[in-house]
Each structure stands twice: as C-alpha cells, then as structure tokens.
Amino acid sequence: MGIIIHRKEKHIVENIIKHADTVNDTVKEFLKALDSYLDGDVEKTSMYTKNTHKKESEADELRREVSKEMYEGAFMPSIREVLFIGIDFIDKVANAAETSGDFLTLLQPDIPEEIKGNLRIMSDLTAACADKLADGVHNLFSNASVVFNDTREIEHFEGEVDKYVWKSIESIFKKLKIQKFSEKLMLRELILHVNSITNKMEDASDKLNIIALRLKI
C-alpha cells in the first residue's frame, strides 16, 4: 500500500509528484544539452541549458510550496519529516543538473573523440536513472513496496555510470595525449559534474527507502 492520503493532502501529493517529474525534466534538458554539445551543436547546447534553468526554477518553486504546506501540518508527523527530507534530496538532483549545464555551456571544454562514447553512455544511464527516481516517488503514493525495486535500479544505474567515469578519467590522465594539464582537469571536472547527478539520485533513493520502510511500521 502507499501513504494514506486525506482530502486536504491530495493537492500536496499532486505537487510532490509534479516536483519529481519536473526534476526528471530538468535532468533530461541537461542531457539534451550534453548530447548536443557532443554533436558539436553549441547553439542547441545553450538552448537546452536555458531550458534546464527554467525547469530547475519550476522544481524549486514546487519544493517551496510543498514545504510550506507540510509545515502547516499535512501528513502524520512520522511521515511528514521523512517526506520533507526526501523532497529536499530529490531537489538537489535538479540543482546538480543545472550546475552541470552551466559548466558545459560556459567553459565549453574540448572533448576528445575517444571519450565521447563514454559520455553518451553516461547520458543514457542517467536518463534511465532519472526515470526510476520519478517512478519511486509515484509509487510511494500507490504501491510503496515497489519503491524498493525502483531504488535498487537507481543504485544499479549509478554504479554503471561510475564505471564509465573511471574509464574516462583513466583515459584522460593515462592514455590520451592531452598537452595541457589544465585541459585534463577541465575534462575531469565535466565528467564529475555529470556523475554528480546520479550520485544525487542515489542519495535521494536512500531517502525513498526510508519513507517506504516507515510506511511498514
């Protein structure tokens, strides 16, 4: 079962779900920016980065509205606290996507062909991970037992991204002939920015697990 929702809480639940979906959208807009950059289309990269900012702002506004309403007494106290913390951690995912987009668009690092494939795979895995995070939030309010499956998949995708992060950084510092050390550092920073998104999603998934466990008590 999911969280028991009273009539006065229905609007809040709708906004919690909308917030998760908007965070997902934020991540997807950044990934479009990344994919466009890898294709060499700087103009589209800038456009999608602006979209990332817009979606992150929408998610922020929803988070503030939900937080205000929950502070006014929605949900049982034992659920209210973990829900509030969970929403905050999910919102950090959107923040990470926005920061990554800014880094990519403003600094425009020269990405070697040898690691573009790794970044594309990281992009696909991050998109799948974002979908699962949104699914987990939806399932809290319909079938909380399924949330554990969602979070296991999030952990799986995050682990797969980590593998490509390691491969890419190893290539940058040990295999590729990049003359300037500053360029190596910039590439490493880009990869870690992308990686930070799935890291934040894994953190958020831990909170979803806590909420789902609390529902069993």
MARKE-719500 format. One record per residue: residue number from 0; x, y, z of N, C-alpha, C in turn. Coordinates in Angstrom, 3 decimals, m for minus. Layout:
BEGIN
> NUM | X | Y | Z | X | Y | Z | X | Y | Z
...
This chain:
BEGIN
> 0 | 0.837 | m1.197 | 0.000 | 0.000 | 0.000 | 0.000 | 0.874 | 1.248 | 0.000
> 1 | 0.278 | 2.386 | m0.277 | 1.009 | 3.648 | m0.267 | 0.606 | 4.476 | 0.939
> 2 | 0.988 | 5.721 | 0.950 | 0.632 | 6.624 | 2.033 | m0.870 | 6.877 | 2.004
> 3 | m1.499 | 6.816 | 3.192 | m2.927 | 7.133 | 3.279 | m3.091 | 8.640 | 3.114
> 4 | m3.856 | 9.032 | 2.095 | m3.973 | 10.441 | 1.749 | m5.358 | 10.956 | 2.135
> 5 | m5.382 | 11.957 | 2.997 | m6.636 | 12.614 | 3.335 | m6.949 | 13.679 | 2.281
> 6 | m8.181 | 14.114 | 2.293 | m8.633 | 15.039 | 1.254 | m7.781 | 16.307 | 1.211
> 7 | m7.432 | 16.844 | 2.373 | m6.667 | 18.093 | 2.418 | m5.227 | 17.912 | 1.926
> 8 | m4.778 | 16.649 | 1.876 | m3.400 | 16.372 | 1.462 | m3.274 | 16.034 | m0.028
> 9 | m4.403 | 15.878 | m0.686 | m4.375 | 15.463 | m2.090 | m3.599 | 16.438 | m2.958
> 10 | m3.811 | 17.717 | m2.739 | m3.121 | 18.742 | m3.527 | m1.607 | 18.672 | m3.290
> 11 | m1.212 | 18.415 | m2.045 | 0.217 | 18.330 | m1.725 | 0.847 | 17.137 | m2.429
> 12 | 0.146 | 16.014 | m2.410 | 0.651 | 14.816 | m3.090 | 0.831 | 15.080 | m4.578
> 13 | m0.144 | 15.748 | m5.157 | m0.045 | 16.081 | m6.581 | 1.195 | 16.927 | m6.857
> 14 | 1.497 | 17.856 | m5.970 | 2.673 | 18.709 | m6.155 | 3.983 | 17.965 | m5.891
> 15 | 3.963 | 17.021 | m4.951 | 5.155 | 16.199 | m4.711 | 5.493 | 15.395 | m5.956
> 16 | 4.467 | 14.801 | m6.557 | 4.670 | 14.030 | m7.788 | 5.094 | 14.950 | m8.929
> 17 | 4.450 | 16.102 | m9.007 | 4.810 | 17.069 | m10.052 | 6.253 | 17.538 | m9.876
> 18 | 6.676 | 17.716 | m8.635 | 8.058 | 18.115 | m8.361 | 9.032 | 17.051 | m8.868
> 19 | 8.746 | 15.781 | m8.566 | 9.619 | 14.688 | m9.031 | 9.678 | 14.646 | m10.547
> 20 | 8.538 | 14.844 | m11.193 | 8.511 | 14.843 | m12.660 | 9.280 | 16.032 | m13.228
> 21 | 9.197 | 17.173 | m12.549 | 9.910 | 18.365 | m13.013 | 11.416 | 18.200 | m12.828
> 22 | 11.827 | 17.565 | m11.741 | 13.248 | 17.249 | m11.558 | 13.727 | 16.334 | m12.677
> 23 | 12.910 | 15.347 | m13.013 | 13.227 | 14.455 | m14.134 | 13.395 | 15.265 | m15.420
> 24 | 12.470 | 16.181 | m15.659 | 12.546 | 17.035 | m16.849 | 13.824 | 17.877 | m16.855
> 25 | 14.210 | 18.356 | m15.675 | 15.430 | 19.168 | m15.561 | 16.648 | 18.370 | m15.992
> 26 | 16.724 | 17.144 | m15.492 | 17.835 | 16.258 | m15.867 | 17.831 | 16.002 | m17.368
> 27 | 16.660 | 15.748 | m17.921 | 16.569 | 15.439 | m19.354 | 16.997 | 16.623 | m20.211
> 28 | 16.664 | 17.847 | m19.778 | 17.082 | 19.025 | m20.543 | 18.600 | 19.170 | m20.530
> 29 | 19.208 | 18.900 | m19.363 | 20.676 | 18.941 | m19.334 | 21.274 | 17.885 | m20.242
> 30 | 20.716 | 16.689 | m20.229 | 21.260 | 15.608 | m21.058 | 21.126 | 15.933 | m22.553
> 31 | 20.052 | 16.639 | m22.912 | 19.928 | 17.116 | m24.296 | 21.038 | 18.110 | m24.612
> 32 | 21.354 | 18.965 | m23.639 | 22.455 | 19.924 | m23.830 | 23.769 | 19.184 | m24.020
> 33 | 24.004 | 18.168 | m23.204 | 25.235 | 17.381 | m23.305 | 25.324 | 16.672 | m24.638
> 34 | 24.237 | 16.028 | m25.041 | 24.232 | 15.309 | m26.320 | 24.451 | 16.266 | m27.491
> 35 | 23.849 | 17.442 | m27.406 | 24.028 | 18.434 | m28.472 | 25.480 | 18.900 | m28.529
> 36 | 26.082 | 19.074 | m27.362 | 27.484 | 19.508 | m27.312 | 28.398 | 18.439 | m27.919
> 37 | 28.114 | 17.191 | m27.613 | 28.908 | 16.096 | m28.174 | 28.744 | 16.023 | m29.695
> 38 | 27.583 | 16.477 | m30.188 | 27.340 | 16.533 | m31.639 | 27.961 | 17.757 | m32.282
> 39 | 28.477 | 18.669 | m31.455 | 29.100 | 19.883 | m31.987 | 28.149 | 21.034 | m32.206
> 40 | 26.930 | 20.925 | m31.668 | 25.924 | 21.979 | m31.858 | 25.876 | 22.862 | m30.605
> 41 | 26.698 | 23.898 | m30.584 | 26.803 | 24.773 | m29.416 | 25.527 | 25.584 | m29.207
> 42 | 24.860 | 25.954 | m30.297 | 23.630 | 26.750 | m30.206 | 22.535 | 25.968 | m29.484
> 43 | 22.362 | 24.707 | m29.860 | 21.366 | 23.876 | m29.179 | 21.759 | 23.615 | m27.729
> 44 | 23.052 | 23.465 | m27.507 | 23.534 | 23.266 | m26.141 | 23.098 | 24.421 | m25.247
> 45 | 23.273 | 25.643 | m25.739 | 22.877 | 26.830 | m24.984 | 21.369 | 26.862 | m24.747
> 46 | 20.597 | 26.497 | m25.756 | 19.142 | 26.495 | m25.646 | 18.681 | 25.504 | m24.576
> 47 | 19.242 | 24.291 | m24.617 | 18.840 | 23.277 | m23.643 | 19.319 | 23.627 | m22.233
> 48 | 20.446 | 24.322 | m22.133 | 20.917 | 24.766 | m20.821 | 19.953 | 25.789 | m20.235
> 49 | 19.453 | 26.683 | m21.066 | 18.450 | 27.653 | m20.601 | 17.178 | 26.925 | m20.154
> 50 | 16.794 | 25.891 | m20.895 | 15.635 | 25.087 | m20.505 | 15.868 | 24.395 | m19.165
> 51 | 17.118 | 23.964 | m18.948 | 17.476 | 23.332 | m17.669 | 17.257 | 24.305 | m16.525
> 52 | 17.688 | 25.556 | m16.712 | 17.486 | 26.594 | m15.696 | 15.995 | 26.799 | m15.420
> 53 | 15.217 | 26.843 | m16.481 | 13.778 | 27.077 | m16.342 | 13.122 | 25.953 | m15.538
> 54 | 13.460 | 24.711 | m15.882 | 12.871 | 23.564 | m15.195 | 13.322 | 23.491 | m13.738
> 55 | 14.594 | 23.825 | m13.493 | 15.099 | 23.812 | m12.117 | 14.359 | 24.835 | m11.274
> 56 | 14.071 | 25.994 | m11.846 | 13.322 | 27.030 | m11.132 | 11.900 | 26.561 | m10.819
> 57 | 11.289 | 25.866 | m11.776 | 9.943 | 25.314 | m11.552 | 9.960 | 24.288 | m10.422
> 58 | 10.985 | 23.440 | m10.414 | 11.108 | 22.441 | m9.353 | 11.304 | 23.112 | m8.002
> 59 | 12.115 | 24.149 | m7.964 | 12.364 | 24.899 | m6.729 | 11.082 | 25.496 | m6.174
> 60 | 10.272 | 26.070 | m7.052 | 9.018 | 26.683 | m6.632 | 8.059 | 25.635 | m6.064
> 61 | 7.995 | 24.479 | m6.708 | 7.148 | 23.395 | m6.208 | 7.639 | 22.901 | m4.850
> 62 | 8.956 | 22.780 | m4.697 | 9.519 | 22.340 | m3.415 | 9.140 | 23.313 | m2.305
> 63 | 9.244 | 24.609 | m2.573 | 8.907 | 25.610 | m1.568 | 7.430 | 25.536 | m1.183
> 64 | 6.581 | 25.349 | m2.187 | 5.139 | 25.285 | m1.921 | 4.797 | 24.061 | m1.089
> 65 | 5.379 | 22.910 | m1.453 | 5.123 | 21.680 | m0.705 | 5.631 | 21.808 | 0.726
> 66 | 6.830 | 22.365 | 0.886 | 7.410 | 22.520 | 2.221 | 6.521 | 23.392 | 3.106
> 67 | 6.029 | 24.484 | 2.547 | 5.158 | 25.393 | 3.301 | 3.903 | 24.671 | 3.765
> 68 | 3.281 | 23.917 | 2.862 | 2.041 | 23.227 | 3.191 | 2.268 | 22.114 | 4.211
> 69 | 3.402 | 21.437 | 4.122 | 3.678 | 20.374 | 5.081 | 3.970 | 20.941 | 6.463
> 70 | 4.637 | 22.089 | 6.515 | 4.891 | 22.736 | 7.800 | 3.590 | 23.164 | 8.478
> 71 | 2.549 | 23.314 | 7.680 | 1.255 | 23.703 | 8.241 | 0.491 | 22.514 | 8.802
> 72 | 1.098 | 21.307 | 8.730 | 0.507 | 20.164 | 9.430 | 0.017 | 19.009 | 8.586
> 73 | 0.374 | 18.973 | 7.312 | m0.071 | 17.857 | 6.480 | 0.671 | 16.578 | 6.848
> 74 | m0.003 | 15.454 | 6.722 | 0.535 | 14.113 | 6.988 | 0.817 | 13.888 | 8.477
> 75 | 0.932 | 12.615 | 8.831 | 1.315 | 12.247 | 10.197 | 2.758 | 12.693 | 10.437
> 76 | 3.085 | 13.104 | 11.662 | 4.439 | 13.608 | 11.941 | 5.559 | 12.662 | 11.521
> 77 | 5.378 | 11.353 | 11.716 | 6.433 | 10.389 | 11.388 | 6.703 | 10.333 | 9.891
> 78 | 5.667 | 10.592 | 9.088 | 5.811 | 10.585 | 7.628 | 6.240 | 11.960 | 7.131
> 79 | 5.722 | 13.003 | 7.766 | 5.985 | 14.375 | 7.324 | 7.480 | 14.676 | 7.281
> 80 | 8.193 | 14.283 | 8.335 | 9.618 | 14.604 | 8.425 | 10.425 | 13.937 | 7.315
> 81 | 10.198 | 12.635 | 7.106 | 10.985 | 11.931 | 6.085 | 10.588 | 12.361 | 4.680
> 82 | 9.326 | 12.722 | 4.501 | 8.890 | 13.230 | 3.200 | 9.587 | 14.546 | 2.884
> 83 | 9.631 | 15.425 | 3.870 | 10.276 | 16.722 | 3.679 | 11.751 | 16.535 | 3.302
> 84 | 12.443 | 15.656 | 4.033 | 13.861 | 15.407 | 3.744 | 14.023 | 14.778 | 2.367
> 85 | 13.142 | 13.837 | 2.032 | 13.223 | 13.180 | 0.729 | 13.054 | 14.148 | m0.424
> 86 | 12.081 | 15.058 | m0.306 | 11.848 | 16.053 | m1.356 | 13.059 | 16.954 | m1.521
> 87 | 13.677 | 17.310 | m0.403 | 14.859 | 18.166 | m0.461 | 16.002 | 17.470 | m1.199
> 88 | 16.191 | 16.188 | m0.937 | 17.250 | 15.437 | m1.614 | 16.952 | 15.270 | m3.107
> 89 | 15.692 | 15.070 | m3.449 | 15.320 | 14.973 | m4.858 | 15.574 | 16.300 | m5.565
> 90 | 15.299 | 17.399 | m4.876 | 15.528 | 18.721 | m5.465 | 17.003 | 18.959 | m5.762
> 91 | 17.879 | 18.365 | m4.963 | 19.327 | 18.509 | m5.184 | 19.748 | 17.895 | m6.523
> 92 | 18.976 | 16.947 | m7.032 | 19.258 | 16.358 | m8.340 | 19.122 | 17.421 | m9.429
> 93 | 18.048 | 18.205 | m9.340 | 17.843 | 19.290 | m10.309 | 18.954 | 20.327 | m10.213
> 94 | 19.383 | 20.619 | m8.983 | 20.479 | 21.574 | m8.796 | 21.757 | 21.083 | m9.471
> 95 | 22.021 | 19.778 | m9.333 | 23.225 | 19.201 | m9.946 | 23.161 | 19.272 | m11.466
> 96 | 21.974 | 19.041 | m12.026 | 21.808 | 19.124 | m13.479 | 22.038 | 20.553 | m13.963
> 97 | 21.503 | 21.514 | m13.225 | 21.680 | 22.920 | m13.597 | 23.153 | 23.320 | m13.548
> 98 | 23.853 | 22.932 | m12.491 | 25.269 | 23.259 | m12.348 | 26.098 | 22.624 | m13.464
> 99 | 25.757 | 21.401 | m13.816 | 26.467 | 20.712 | m14.896 | 26.262 | 21.418 | m16.232
> 100 | 25.041 | 21.876 | m16.466 | 24.760 | 22.608 | m17.695 | 25.528 | 23.912 | m17.774
> 101 | 25.619 | 24.602 | m16.655 | 26.376 | 25.861 | m16.618 | 27.851 | 25.616 | m16.933
> 102 | 28.404 | 24.581 | m16.323 | 29.814 | 24.262 | m16.555 | 30.065 | 23.977 | m18.028
> 103 | 29.208 | 23.152 | m18.605 | 29.367 | 22.762 | m20.007 | 29.251 | 23.967 | m20.931
> 104 | 28.246 | 24.784 | m20.727 | 27.950 | 25.895 | m21.629 | 28.932 | 27.054 | m21.486
> 105 | 29.312 | 27.350 | m20.266 | 30.187 | 28.496 | m20.040 | 31.649 | 28.195 | m20.355
> 106 | 32.109 | 26.992 | m20.020 | 33.526 | 26.671 | m20.218 | 33.819 | 25.977 | m21.548
> 107 | 32.815 | 25.303 | m22.094 | 32.937 | 24.638 | m23.405 | 34.267 | 23.873 | m23.557
> 108 | 34.465 | 22.839 | m22.760 | 35.711 | 22.066 | m22.844 | 35.834 | 21.333 | m24.168
> 109 | 37.065 | 21.141 | m24.598 | 37.347 | 20.397 | m25.826 | 37.348 | 18.913 | m25.475
> 110 | 36.321 | 18.201 | m25.912 | 36.158 | 16.792 | m25.535 | 36.755 | 15.887 | m26.613
> 111 | 37.750 | 15.063 | m26.287 | 38.346 | 14.152 | m27.267 | 37.329 | 13.120 | m27.748
> 112 | 37.454 | 12.728 | m29.004 | 36.546 | 11.734 | m29.569 | 36.574 | 10.432 | m28.768
> 113 | 37.734 | 10.131 | m28.194 | 37.907 | 8.851 | m27.501 | 37.020 | 8.695 | m26.267
> 114 | 36.555 | 9.799 | m25.688 | 35.698 | 9.659 | m24.510 | 34.254 | 10.107 | m24.759
> 115 | 33.967 | 10.552 | m25.975 | 32.598 | 10.955 | m26.278 | 31.624 | 9.789 | m26.143
> 116 | 32.073 | 8.610 | m26.557 | 31.212 | 7.426 | m26.445 | 30.862 | 7.128 | m24.996
> 117 | 31.845 | 7.270 | m24.105 | 31.591 | 7.055 | m22.678 | 30.561 | 8.057 | m22.144
> 118 | 30.693 | 9.303 | m22.568 | 29.752 | 10.329 | m22.108 | 28.343 | 10.082 | m22.628
> 119 | 28.238 | 9.580 | m23.839 | 26.905 | 9.255 | m24.380 | 26.259 | 8.119 | m23.588
> 120 | 27.053 | 7.127 | m23.219 | 26.520 | 6.026 | m22.410 | 26.124 | 6.535 | m21.030
> 121 | 26.962 | 7.391 | m20.460 | 26.629 | 8.000 | m19.164 | 25.323 | 8.783 | m19.256
> 122 | 25.115 | 9.467 | m20.371 | 23.886 | 10.228 | m20.581 | 22.668 | 9.307 | m20.596
> 123 | 22.767 | 8.202 | m21.325 | 21.649 | 7.243 | m21.404 | 21.347 | 6.632 | m20.038
> 124 | 22.393 | 6.268 | m19.306 | 22.210 | 5.679 | m17.980 | 21.604 | 6.681 | m17.007
> 125 | 22.023 | 7.930 | m17.115 | 21.496 | 8.983 | m16.240 | 20.015 | 9.221 | m16.522
> 126 | 19.635 | 9.183 | m17.789 | 18.223 | 9.351 | m18.152 | 17.379 | 8.224 | m17.561
> 127 | 17.872 | 6.987 | m17.669 | 17.143 | 5.838 | m17.118 | 17.043 | 5.941 | m15.601
> 128 | 18.106 | 6.406 | m14.978 | 18.130 | 6.575 | m13.525 | 17.110 | 7.634 | m13.091
> 129 | 17.021 | 8.725 | m13.841 | 16.063 | 9.788 | m13.527 | 14.624 | 9.296 | m13.639
> 130 | 14.363 | 8.471 | m14.630 | 13.017 | 7.895 | m14.781 | 12.655 | 7.041 | m13.570
> 131 | 13.627 | 6.262 | m13.098 | 13.371 | 5.386 | m11.954 | 13.152 | 6.188 | m10.670
> 132 | 13.846 | 7.307 | m10.530 | 13.635 | 8.152 | m9.356 | 12.207 | 8.704 | m9.355
> 133 | 11.763 | 9.160 | m10.512 | 10.382 | 9.656 | m10.614 | 9.383 | 8.532 | m10.343
> 134 | 9.661 | 7.331 | m10.861 | 8.787 | 6.184 | m10.603 | 8.685 | 5.907 | m9.109
> 135 | 9.831 | 6.001 | m8.425 | 9.838 | 5.742 | m6.989 | 8.928 | 6.681 | m6.228
> 136 | 8.917 | 7.955 | m6.600 | 8.049 | 8.929 | m5.935 | 6.588 | 8.615 | m6.237
> 137 | 6.283 | 8.327 | m7.485 | 4.913 | 7.957 | m7.845 | 4.439 | 6.754 | m7.022
> 138 | 5.302 | 5.759 | m6.891 | 4.913 | 4.517 | m6.222 | 4.735 | 4.677 | m4.712
> 139 | 5.366 | 5.694 | m4.122 | 5.149 | 5.946 | m2.694 | 3.676 | 6.124 | m2.377
> 140 | 2.949 | 6.695 | m3.328 | 1.550 | 7.046 | m3.085 | 0.572 | 6.042 | m3.693
> 141 | 1.098 | 4.939 | m4.216 | 0.209 | 3.936 | m4.794 | 0.573 | 2.525 | m4.352
> 142 | 1.872 | 2.202 | m4.373 | 2.319 | 0.855 | m4.003 | 3.738 | 0.938 | m3.463
> 143 | 3.845 | 1.263 | m2.185 | 5.147 | 1.570 | m1.594 | 6.126 | 0.407 | m1.653
> 144 | 5.632 | m0.823 | m1.683 | 6.536 | m1.980 | m1.717 | 7.357 | m2.020 | m3.000
> 145 | 6.840 | m1.426 | m4.068 | 7.545 | m1.404 | m5.353 | 8.729 | m0.436 | m5.315
> 146 | 8.691 | 0.506 | m4.375 | 9.746 | 1.522 | m4.276 | 11.119 | 0.880 | m4.119
> 147 | 11.187 | m0.232 | m3.386 | 12.478 | m0.897 | m3.173 | 13.066 | m1.411 | m4.477
> 148 | 12.215 | m1.833 | m5.397 | 12.693 | m2.240 | m6.724 | 13.225 | m1.034 | m7.492
> 149 | 12.502 | 0.072 | m7.394 | 12.943 | 1.303 | m8.069 | 14.306 | 1.747 | m7.558
> 150 | 14.485 | 1.735 | m6.239 | 15.744 | 2.220 | m5.674 | 16.906 | 1.276 | m5.977
> 151 | 16.621 | m0.016 | m6.067 | 17.684 | m0.958 | m6.469 | 18.158 | m0.661 | m7.882
> 152 | 17.213 | m0.316 | m8.755 | 17.591 | 0.019 | m10.134 | 18.366 | 1.330 | m10.195
> 153 | 17.980 | 2.281 | m9.354 | 18.732 | 3.538 | m9.286 | 20.179 | 3.258 | m8.891
> 154 | 20.363 | 2.411 | m7.876 | 21.709 | 2.050 | m7.434 | 22.487 | 1.350 | m8.548
> 155 | 21.793 | 0.521 | m9.308 | 22.444 | m0.176 | m10.428 | 22.924 | 0.823 | m11.480
> 156 | 22.039 | 1.728 | m11.882 | 22.413 | 2.713 | m12.900 | 23.551 | 3.612 | m12.409
> 157 | 23.487 | 3.995 | m11.143 | 24.544 | 4.838 | m10.582 | 25.886 | 4.112 | m10.612
> 158 | 25.868 | 2.823 | m10.297 | 27.088 | 2.034 | m10.342 | 27.646 | 1.901 | m11.749
> 159 | 26.757 | 1.770 | m12.727 | 27.199 | 1.676 | m14.125 | 27.820 | 2.991 | m14.592
> 160 | 27.210 | 4.108 | m14.187 | 27.789 | 5.413 | m14.530 | 29.190 | 5.539 | m13.944
> 161 | 29.356 | 5.090 | m12.708 | 30.671 | 5.155 | m12.051 | 31.750 | 4.437 | m12.866
> 162 | 31.378 | 3.328 | m13.483 | 32.351 | 2.571 | m14.292 | 32.860 | 3.424 | m15.458
> 163 | 31.947 | 4.144 | m16.101 | 32.348 | 4.967 | m17.252 | 33.065 | 6.239 | m16.813
> 164 | 32.764 | 6.695 | m15.623 | 33.517 | 7.816 | m15.057 | 34.978 | 7.404 | m14.885
> 165 | 35.180 | 6.245 | m14.294 | 36.546 | 5.750 | m14.070 | 37.280 | 5.554 | m15.397
> 166 | 36.602 | 4.927 | m16.369 | 37.224 | 4.688 | m17.677 | 37.638 | 6.006 | m18.332
> 167 | 36.766 | 6.979 | m18.242 | 37.022 | 8.261 | m18.896 | 38.174 | 9.004 | m18.237
> 168 | 38.162 | 9.059 | m16.914 | 39.233 | 9.771 | m16.211 | 40.578 | 9.062 | m16.399
> 169 | 40.539 | 7.736 | m16.409 | 41.769 | 6.980 | m16.665 | 42.320 | 7.298 | m18.052
> 170 | 41.446 | 7.381 | m19.040 | 41.871 | 7.718 | m20.401 | 42.476 | 9.113 | m20.453
> 171 | 41.852 | 10.051 | m19.782 | 42.318 | 11.446 | m19.800 | 43.739 | 11.560 | m19.251
> 172 | 43.997 | 10.891 | m18.148 | 45.277 | 11.079 | m17.470 | 46.353 | 10.055 | m17.846
> 173 | 45.941 | 8.917 | m18.443 | 46.931 | 7.872 | m18.694 | 47.065 | 7.458 | m20.167
> 174 | 46.050 | 7.723 | m20.974 | 46.069 | 7.185 | m22.335 | 46.079 | 8.270 | m23.415
> 175 | 45.297 | 9.307 | m23.219 | 45.179 | 10.328 | m24.250 | 46.340 | 11.319 | m24.186
> 176 | 46.732 | 11.797 | m25.343 | 47.839 | 12.763 | m25.407 | 47.288 | 14.184 | m25.369
> 177 | 46.943 | 14.606 | m24.164 | 46.443 | 15.964 | m23.945 | 47.595 | 16.772 | m23.363
> 178 | 47.992 | 17.813 | m24.073 | 49.201 | 18.539 | m23.714 | 49.073 | 19.321 | m22.414
> 179 | 47.997 | 20.074 | m22.275 | 47.853 | 20.959 | m21.119 | 47.176 | 20.236 | m19.951
> 180 | 47.810 | 20.329 | m18.805 | 47.236 | 19.702 | m17.610 | 45.909 | 20.362 | m17.238
> 181 | 45.799 | 21.647 | m17.515 | 44.550 | 22.368 | m17.212 | 43.380 | 21.799 | m18.016
> 182 | 43.648 | 21.352 | m19.251 | 42.602 | 20.747 | m20.068 | 42.175 | 19.400 | m19.487
> 183 | 43.135 | 18.666 | m18.966 | 42.815 | 17.392 | m18.319 | 41.918 | 17.621 | m17.108
> 184 | 42.259 | 18.637 | m16.329 | 41.469 | 18.946 | m15.142 | 40.052 | 19.389 | m15.507
> 185 | 39.928 | 20.167 | m16.587 | 38.614 | 20.630 | m17.019 | 37.739 | 19.459 | m17.468
> 186 | 38.341 | 18.521 | m18.201 | 37.597 | 17.343 | m18.633 | 37.177 | 16.489 | m17.439
> 187 | 38.095 | 16.329 | m16.510 | 37.774 | 15.571 | m15.298 | 36.612 | 16.234 | m14.566
> 188 | 36.637 | 17.552 | m14.495 | 35.576 | 18.285 | m13.800 | 34.236 | 18.091 | m14.498
> 189 | 34.230 | 18.122 | m15.820 | 32.994 | 17.888 | m16.567 | 32.429 | 16.509 | m16.258
> 190 | 33.282 | 15.503 | m16.304 | 32.837 | 14.132 | m16.053 | 32.283 | 13.995 | m14.643
> 191 | 32.942 | 14.618 | m13.683 | 32.465 | 14.549 | m12.299 | 31.150 | 15.307 | m12.114
> 192 | 30.972 | 16.380 | m12.883 | 29.687 | 17.091 | m12.836 | 28.558 | 16.184 | m13.319
> 193 | 28.787 | 15.509 | m14.431 | 27.770 | 14.580 | m14.950 | 27.519 | 13.470 | m13.930
> 194 | 28.585 | 12.964 | m13.366 | 28.499 | 11.903 | m12.367 | 27.730 | 12.347 | m11.119
> 195 | 27.833 | 13.630 | m10.789 | 27.179 | 14.129 | m9.579 | 25.666 | 13.973 | m9.636
> 196 | 25.112 | 13.960 | m10.838 | 23.652 | 13.847 | m10.971 | 23.173 | 12.488 | m10.496
> 197 | 23.820 | 11.412 | m10.958 | 23.409 | 10.081 | m10.496 | 23.789 | 9.866 | m9.030
> 198 | 24.879 | 10.495 | m8.585 | 25.216 | 10.415 | m7.162 | 24.101 | 11.006 | m6.307
> 199 | 23.579 | 12.159 | m6.735 | 22.483 | 12.791 | m6.001 | 21.218 | 11.939 | m6.071
> 200 | 21.016 | 11.269 | m7.194 | 19.842 | 10.399 | m7.318 | 19.955 | 9.201 | m6.381
> 201 | 21.148 | 8.673 | m6.225 | 21.335 | 7.567 | m5.284 | 21.071 | 8.038 | m3.859
> 202 | 21.545 | 9.241 | m3.521 | 21.266 | 9.806 | m2.186 | 19.754 | 9.922 | m1.967
> 203 | 19.057 | 10.418 | m2.990 | 17.606 | 10.577 | m2.884 | 16.917 | 9.221 | m2.751
> 204 | 17.437 | 8.213 | m3.448 | 16.829 | 6.880 | m3.382 | 16.936 | 6.298 | m1.968
> 205 | 18.018 | 6.621 | m1.262 | 18.149 | 6.184 | 0.134 | 17.009 | 6.745 | 0.976
> 206 | 16.643 | 7.995 | 0.704 | 15.552 | 8.629 | 1.449 | 14.202 | 8.002 | 1.085
> 207 | 14.037 | 7.642 | m0.184 | 12.797 | 6.962 | m0.585 | 12.653 | 5.632 | 0.142
> 208 | 13.782 | 4.920 | 0.304 | 13.758 | 3.662 | 1.040 | 13.292 | 3.880 | 2.481
> 209 | 13.780 | 4.935 | 3.104 | 13.409 | 5.238 | 4.485 | 11.916 | 5.525 | 4.593
> 210 | 11.415 | 6.305 | 3.626 | 9.965 | 6.609 | 3.640 | 9.159 | 5.329 | 3.465
> 211 | 9.563 | 4.491 | 2.509 | 8.838 | 3.244 | 2.260 | 8.892 | 2.325 | 3.482
> 212 | 10.041 | 2.274 | 4.136 | 10.167 | 1.463 | 5.358 | 9.286 | 2.016 | 6.472
> 213 | 9.226 | 3.338 | 6.580 | 8.398 | 3.976 | 7.617 | 6.925 | 3.613 | 7.425
> 214 | 6.525 | 3.408 | 6.184 | 5.133 | 3.057 | 5.905 | 4.778 | 1.659 | 6.398
> 215 | 5.810 | 0.838 | 6.617 | 5.555 | m0.533 | 7.087 | 5.415 | m0.609 | 8.597
> 216 | 5.812 | 0.461 | 9.283 | 5.775 | 0.444 | 10.749 | 4.328 | 0.569 | 11.259
